[in-house]
Amino acid sequence: MNIAEKSKKIGEILDKLYPDPEPPLNHSDPYTLLVAVMLSAQTTDKKVNEVTPKLFKHANTPELMDALDLDSIQNIIKEIGLAPTKARNLKKMAKQLIKGGGIKPDWDYLESLAGVGHKTASVLMAQWYNIPAFPVDTHIHRLAARWGLSEAKNVKMTELDLKKAWPKKTWNKRHLQIIFFGREHCPARNHNPQKCPICCWASAKEKGNAKI
């Protein structure tokens, strides 16, 4: 089975399991979504959703975030991984947004913000602005390799491979579907490929000694 056939079959399975996937991070506008995505790095979405209500109670706009002192921000998000670094980025990003006139659906502008890389900008573009994007984190990168859709060594190249695998109109939902599928059926550890709806037929060994 070639990649085109495989990706089509995988897409059909994902569409059946998750026809209308909703963003997992709680938010009310592009700013709160951007903050939530920034906080989610190396932390579970569940933990982020537990912490952001308190944070947004004090700082749900760049102006209010800028008004908080750094120690207060860090104390509120202390349960989140990499809290000191994330607190500094939130503070700096707030100043940048105030100076730049707020959040805009502009790739270069978003990726110039403190703590906002291509993946974070892609999530905002896809989930809030509905602009076609394919955010790839380490989990999606792992599944793309596990399913034989990409042999790329980094998330940037994996993103390009996945964009080729599926039509542009499906990208925004496809990345969410893969995340949800990974959590429910295709975890990194203690995974049984024979019981996985996709790995049972699509599994491909990665090169080298990396485990799938």
Buried (B, 14 or more C-beta within 10 A) or exposed (E): EEBEEBBBBBBEBBBEBBEEBEBBBBBEEBBBBBBBBBBBBEBEBEBBBEBBEEBBEEBBBBEEBBEBEEEBBBEBBEEBBBBEEBBBBBBBBBEBBBEBEEBEBEBEBBBEBBBBEBBBBBBBBBBBBEBBBBBBBEBBBBBBBBBBBBEBEEBEBBBBBBBEBBEEEBBBBBBBBBBBBBEEBBEEEEBEBEEBBBBEBBBBEBEEEEEB
